Amino acid sequence: MSRRNKKTFSKPATPANSQPAAEMVEPVEGLESFSFGEPTSIMDQRDLQDCMECANNGRWYEPPISTYGLARLLAGAVHHESPLVFKRNVIMSCFKPHPMLSRQDASAFVMDYLVFGDAYLERRDNRLGEPLKLKHSLAKYTRRGVDLDQYWFVTYYQEDYAFEPGKVFHLRNASIHQEIYGAPEYMSALQSIMLNGEATLFRRNYYINGSHAGVIVYLTDPVANSADVEKLKRSLKDARGGGAFKNLFVYAAGGKKDGLQILPFSQIAAKDEFTGIKDATRDDMLAIHRVPPQLMGVMPNNTSGLGDIVKAARVFAINELYPIMESLKAVNDWLGVEVFQFNPYALAEEKAGD
């Protein structure tokens, strides 16, 4: 074959941005998804109300609901404690003093009834066996005995004390599950009360722990003198004083675009819907306590306001406070003396237009 007829075959050029076949990324053959743990149902155990049984320990019955837990829960949310205190205060403003029952004992008796659904008064007699005085017994520590006419005062710091049978009056808010103890009326709002308190605690810890930044100073231009970088770091550290928000300094020498940037970081936060949680749980608590929001100092969300506060107070007193007052008068039937008497609530008796 002559040289001029000889053909030369060359390997075609590989584009600069292409990859050899051996280096091509192979497709994924399959995907696998998994989760940590199994789904947990909200009501995966027995219903709370079905657990309301009174255990017999041989001397007294244990309450179906922890009195210690209910006492702690009282201070768990503003709009849980405030309606109960408000009811107690209005009722006591109408209370007529009696020689056998002091204002202090009456006030504690009413508060126990609203918080625990149980309230106790001990009758103390004179030497002739006649009623002399009624003393309040703390519902948090009072237990009903196996002999239902006898009660016990049980604490962790002193010996258990047995009241004389027949000397303790027990006012109970009837429970549909058992007839030994009463039950508070706000049981269905327990989750809202706890969520409200936990949301407040979470937000408070967010500000206290100081683990979040005020601004990010992002420096990418190389600085010849390292002492200047240290000065900048010290200035950022001292600028916020002892506040919870901290400044964050990032130094990445490389000469990138926008060599020195100040990025606001305080807007980047977990969207926990704090205000929405507080408002929703507040509405639940006011609904379960049946207290008009204007009586609790709730600020209206609209320009029209919350309506006439006097009319709201009148309806609230007639529908809510007067029935509680009638329940308290059960002491009179047990004692044979009208120790619980009330003056009319001024706003409830006020006529329209006065």
C-alpha positions as CSV (number, residue, x, y, z in Angstrom):
1,M,0.0,0.0,0.0
2,S,1.4,3.4,-0.9
3,R,2.0,6.0,1.7
4,R,-0.4,8.4,0.0
5,N,-3.3,5.9,0.2
6,K,-2.6,5.1,3.9
7,K,-5.4,6.5,6.2
8,T,-4.7,7.5,9.8
9,F,-7.4,7.0,12.3
10,S,-7.2,9.2,15.5
11,K,-9.3,8.9,18.8
12,P,-12.0,11.5,18.9
13,A,-11.4,14.2,21.4
14,T,-13.3,13.9,24.7
15,P,-15.1,17.1,25.7
16,A,-13.6,18.8,28.7
17,N,-16.9,18.6,30.7
18,S,-17.6,14.9,29.9
19,Q,-16.6,11.9,32.0
20,P,-15.2,8.6,30.9
21,A,-17.7,5.7,30.8
22,A,-15.9,4.0,33.7
23,E,-16.4,7.1,35.8
24,M,-20.1,7.6,35.1
25,V,-22.3,7.5,38.3
26,E,-24.3,4.4,38.3
27,P,-28.0,4.7,38.9
28,V,-29.4,3.9,42.3
29,E,-30.9,0.4,42.2
30,G,-33.4,1.0,45.0
31,L,-34.5,3.3,47.9
32,E,-35.1,2.4,51.4
33,S,-37.0,4.5,53.9
34,F,-37.2,3.9,57.7
35,S,-38.2,5.7,60.8
36,F,-37.0,5.7,64.4
37,G,-39.4,3.9,66.7
38,E,-43.0,2.9,66.0
39,P,-46.0,5.3,65.8
40,T,-47.4,6.0,69.2
41,S,-51.1,6.7,69.6
42,I,-52.2,9.6,71.7
43,M,-54.6,7.3,73.6
44,D,-52.4,4.2,73.5
45,Q,-53.1,3.3,77.1
46,R,-56.3,3.1,79.1
47,D,-58.4,6.3,79.1
48,L,-57.5,8.7,82.0
49,Q,-61.0,8.7,83.3
50,D,-61.0,4.9,83.5
51,C,-58.0,5.0,85.9
52,M,-60.0,7.0,88.4
53,E,-60.2,4.3,91.0
54,C,-59.8,4.7,94.8
55,A,-57.2,2.3,96.1
56,N,-57.8,0.9,99.6
57,N,-54.6,0.8,101.7
58,G,-56.3,-0.6,104.7
59,R,-56.9,2.6,106.6
60,W,-58.1,5.1,103.9
61,Y,-58.8,5.4,100.2
62,E,-56.3,7.0,97.9
63,P,-57.6,9.8,95.8
64,P,-58.2,8.9,92.2
65,I,-56.4,12.0,91.1
66,S,-53.1,13.1,92.7
67,T,-53.9,16.1,95.0
68,Y,-50.2,17.0,94.8
69,G,-50.4,17.1,91.0
70,L,-53.5,19.3,91.1
71,A,-51.9,21.7,93.5
72,R,-48.8,22.0,91.3
73,L,-51.1,22.5,88.3
74,L,-52.7,25.5,89.8
75,A,-49.7,27.7,89.2
76,G,-49.0,26.1,85.8
77,A,-50.9,28.7,83.8
78,V,-52.1,32.2,84.4
79,H,-55.6,31.7,83.0
80,H,-56.1,28.6,85.1
81,E,-55.2,30.0,88.5
82,S,-56.8,33.5,87.8
83,P,-60.4,32.3,87.2
84,L,-60.3,30.1,90.3
85,V,-59.0,32.9,92.5
86,F,-61.5,35.3,90.9
87,K,-64.4,33.0,91.7
88,R,-63.2,32.6,95.3
89,N,-62.8,36.3,95.8
90,V,-66.3,37.2,94.5
91,I,-67.9,34.5,96.6
92,M,-66.0,35.7,99.7
93,S,-67.1,39.3,99.0
94,C,-70.7,38.1,99.4
95,F,-70.0,35.8,102.4
96,K,-71.6,36.8,105.7
97,P,-69.3,36.2,108.7
98,H,-70.4,33.7,111.3
99,P,-69.0,33.1,114.8
100,M,-68.4,29.5,114.0
101,L,-66.6,29.9,110.7
102,S,-63.8,32.5,110.2
103,R,-63.3,34.3,106.9
104,Q,-59.9,32.6,106.6
105,D,-61.3,29.1,107.0
106,A,-64.2,29.8,104.7
107,S,-61.9,31.2,102.0
108,A,-59.6,28.1,102.2
109,F,-62.6,25.8,102.1
110,V,-64.0,27.5,99.0
111,M,-60.6,27.4,97.2
112,D,-60.1,23.7,98.0
113,Y,-63.5,23.0,96.5
114,L,-62.7,24.8,93.3
115,V,-59.2,23.3,92.9
116,F,-59.6,19.7,94.1
117,G,-63.4,19.1,93.8
118,D,-63.2,18.2,97.5
119,A,-63.3,20.4,100.6
120,Y,-63.2,19.5,104.3
121,L,-64.3,21.2,107.6
122,E,-63.6,19.7,111.0
123,R,-66.3,20.3,113.7
124,R,-64.9,21.1,117.1
125,D,-67.4,20.8,120.0
126,N,-67.5,22.3,123.4
127,R,-67.6,20.2,126.6
128,L,-71.3,19.7,126.3
129,G,-70.8,18.1,122.8
130,E,-72.3,21.1,121.0
131,P,-70.7,22.5,117.9
132,L,-68.3,25.3,118.8
133,K,-66.2,26.0,115.7
134,L,-65.5,24.8,112.2
135,K,-61.8,24.5,111.1
136,H,-60.6,24.0,107.6
137,S,-58.7,20.8,106.8
138,L,-56.4,21.0,103.8
139,A,-57.8,18.9,100.9
140,K,-54.3,18.2,99.6
141,Y,-53.6,16.0,102.7
142,T,-57.1,14.9,103.8
143,R,-58.1,11.3,103.0
144,R,-61.4,9.5,103.5
145,G,-61.1,6.4,105.6
146,V,-62.3,2.9,104.9
147,D,-64.9,3.7,107.5
148,L,-66.5,6.4,105.4
149,D,-67.4,8.5,108.4
150,Q,-63.8,8.8,109.4
151,Y,-61.1,10.9,107.8
152,W,-57.3,11.1,108.0
153,F,-54.8,13.9,107.7
154,V,-51.8,12.4,105.9
155,T,-48.5,14.2,105.2
156,Y,-44.9,13.1,104.5
157,Y,-43.4,15.0,107.4
158,Q,-45.5,13.9,110.4
159,E,-47.5,11.0,111.7
160,D,-50.8,10.3,110.2
161,Y,-53.7,11.8,112.2
162,A,-57.1,10.2,112.4
163,F,-60.0,12.6,112.9
164,E,-62.8,11.5,115.2
165,P,-65.5,9.7,113.2
166,G,-68.4,11.9,112.3
167,K,-66.5,15.1,113.0
168,V,-65.5,16.0,109.4
169,F,-67.8,17.5,106.7
170,H,-66.8,16.5,103.2
171,L,-68.1,18.6,100.3
172,R,-67.5,16.8,97.0
173,N,-68.1,17.8,93.4
174,A,-69.7,14.6,92.3
175,S,-67.7,12.3,90.0
176,I,-69.3,9.9,87.6
177,H,-66.6,7.3,88.2
178,Q,-66.6,6.8,92.0
179,E,-68.4,8.0,95.1
180,I,-65.6,8.3,97.6
181,Y,-64.0,11.6,96.4
182,G,-65.0,14.5,94.2
183,A,-63.4,15.6,91.0
184,P,-62.6,19.1,89.7
185,E,-64.6,20.4,86.7
186,Y,-61.5,21.3,84.6
187,M,-60.3,17.8,84.0
188,S,-60.9,18.0,80.2
189,A,-58.6,21.1,80.0
190,L,-55.6,19.5,81.7
191,Q,-53.7,19.2,78.5
192,S,-54.3,22.8,77.6
193,I,-53.2,24.0,81.0
194,M,-49.9,22.0,80.8
195,L,-49.3,23.0,77.2
196,N,-49.7,26.7,78.1
197,G,-47.3,26.5,81.0
198,E,-44.7,24.4,79.0
199,A,-44.9,26.9,76.1
200,T,-44.1,29.8,78.4
201,L,-41.3,27.8,80.1
202,F,-39.8,26.9,76.7
203,R,-39.8,30.5,75.5
204,R,-38.3,31.7,78.8
205,N,-35.5,29.1,78.6
206,Y,-34.9,30.2,75.0
207,Y,-34.1,33.7,76.2
208,I,-32.1,32.5,79.2
209,N,-29.8,29.9,77.7
210,G,-28.1,32.4,75.4
211,S,-27.5,29.7,72.7
212,H,-28.9,31.8,69.9
213,A,-27.2,34.6,68.1
214,G,-28.0,38.3,67.6
215,V,-26.0,38.7,64.4
216,I,-23.5,36.8,62.3
217,V,-20.4,38.7,61.2
218,Y,-19.0,36.7,58.2
219,L,-15.5,37.8,57.3
220,T,-14.0,36.2,54.1
221,D,-11.2,38.7,53.2
222,P,-7.9,37.5,54.5
223,V,-6.5,39.8,57.2
224,A,-2.7,40.1,57.5
225,N,-2.7,41.0,61.1
226,S,-4.3,38.3,63.3
227,A,-4.5,40.8,66.1
228,D,-7.2,42.8,64.2
229,V,-9.3,39.6,64.0
230,E,-9.0,39.2,67.7
231,K,-10.0,42.8,68.3
232,L,-13.1,42.3,66.2
233,K,-14.1,39.1,68.0
234,R,-13.6,40.9,71.4
235,S,-15.7,43.9,70.3
236,L,-18.6,41.6,69.2
237,K,-18.4,39.6,72.4
238,D,-18.6,42.8,74.6
239,A,-21.2,44.6,72.5
240,R,-24.2,42.7,73.9
241,G,-23.2,42.7,77.5
242,G,-25.0,40.1,79.6
243,G,-27.9,39.7,77.3
244,A,-29.2,36.3,76.2
245,F,-28.6,37.0,72.5
246,K,-25.1,36.4,71.4
247,N,-23.1,37.6,68.4
248,L,-21.5,35.0,66.2
249,F,-18.2,35.6,64.3
250,V,-17.1,33.5,61.3
251,Y,-13.7,34.0,59.8
252,A,-13.1,32.2,56.5
253,A,-10.1,33.7,54.7
254,G,-10.5,33.3,51.0
255,G,-11.2,36.6,49.4
256,K,-14.8,35.8,48.4
257,K,-17.4,38.3,47.3
258,D,-18.7,40.7,50.0
259,G,-15.7,40.2,52.2
260,L,-17.4,41.4,55.3
261,Q,-21.1,40.7,55.9
262,I,-23.3,41.3,58.9
263,L,-26.3,38.9,58.8
264,P,-29.2,39.3,61.2
265,F,-29.8,36.0,62.9
266,S,-32.4,36.7,65.5
267,Q,-35.2,36.3,62.9
268,I,-34.1,32.7,62.3
269,A,-35.9,30.8,65.0
270,A,-38.0,27.8,65.5
271,K,-41.5,28.5,64.4
272,D,-43.2,27.2,67.5
273,E,-46.3,29.4,67.1
274,F,-45.9,30.6,70.6
275,T,-48.6,33.3,70.4
276,G,-51.0,30.9,68.7
277,I,-50.4,28.2,71.4
278,K,-50.9,30.7,74.2
279,D,-54.1,32.1,72.7
280,A,-55.7,28.7,71.9
281,T,-54.9,27.2,75.4
282,R,-56.1,30.4,77.1
283,D,-59.4,30.1,75.3
284,D,-59.7,26.5,76.4
285,M,-59.1,27.5,80.1
286,L,-61.5,30.3,80.1
287,A,-64.1,28.1,78.5
288,I,-63.7,25.3,81.0
289,H,-63.9,27.8,83.9
290,R,-66.8,29.6,82.1
291,V,-65.3,33.0,82.9
292,P,-65.9,35.9,80.5
293,P,-62.6,37.1,79.0
294,Q,-63.2,40.7,79.9
295,L,-63.3,39.8,83.6
296,M,-59.8,38.2,83.2
297,G,-58.3,41.3,81.6
298,V,-57.9,39.7,78.2
299,M,-57.2,42.3,75.5
300,P,-59.7,42.2,72.6
301,N,-58.4,41.2,69.2
302,N,-60.9,43.4,67.4
303,T,-61.8,47.1,67.5
304,S,-65.3,46.4,68.8
305,G,-64.0,45.2,72.1
306,L,-65.4,42.4,74.3
307,G,-68.8,43.9,75.2
308,D,-70.3,45.3,78.3
309,I,-68.3,44.1,81.3
310,V,-71.2,44.7,83.7
311,K,-73.6,42.6,81.7
312,A,-70.9,39.8,81.5
313,A,-70.3,39.9,85.2
314,R,-74.1,39.7,85.9
315,V,-74.6,36.7,83.7
316,F,-71.4,35.0,85.1
317,A,-72.6,35.5,88.7
318,I,-76.1,34.2,88.1
319,N,-75.0,31.2,86.0
320,E,-71.8,30.2,87.7
321,L,-71.3,31.8,91.2
322,Y,-74.7,31.4,92.6
323,P,-74.8,27.6,92.0
324,I,-71.5,27.3,93.8
325,M,-72.8,29.3,96.7
326,E,-75.8,26.9,96.9
327,S,-73.4,24.0,96.9
328,L,-71.5,25.5,99.9
329,K,-74.7,25.7,101.9
330,A,-74.6,21.9,102.2
331,V,-72.6,22.5,105.3
332,N,-75.6,24.1,106.9
333,D,-77.7,21.0,106.5
334,W,-74.9,18.8,108.0
335,L,-74.3,21.1,111.0
336,G,-77.8,22.3,111.6
337,V,-76.5,25.9,111.7
338,E,-76.5,28.4,108.8
339,V,-72.8,29.2,108.8
340,F,-72.8,29.8,105.1
341,Q,-74.9,32.8,104.1
342,F,-74.3,35.2,101.3
343,N,-75.2,38.8,100.5
344,P,-76.4,39.3,96.9
345,Y,-73.7,40.1,94.4
346,A,-74.1,43.8,93.6
347,L,-73.5,43.5,89.8
348,A,-75.9,40.6,89.5
349,E,-78.7,42.5,91.3
350,E,-78.1,45.8,89.5
351,K,-80.9,46.7,87.1
352,A,-80.2,47.6,83.5
353,G,-79.6,51.3,83.2
354,D,-78.4,51.8,86.8
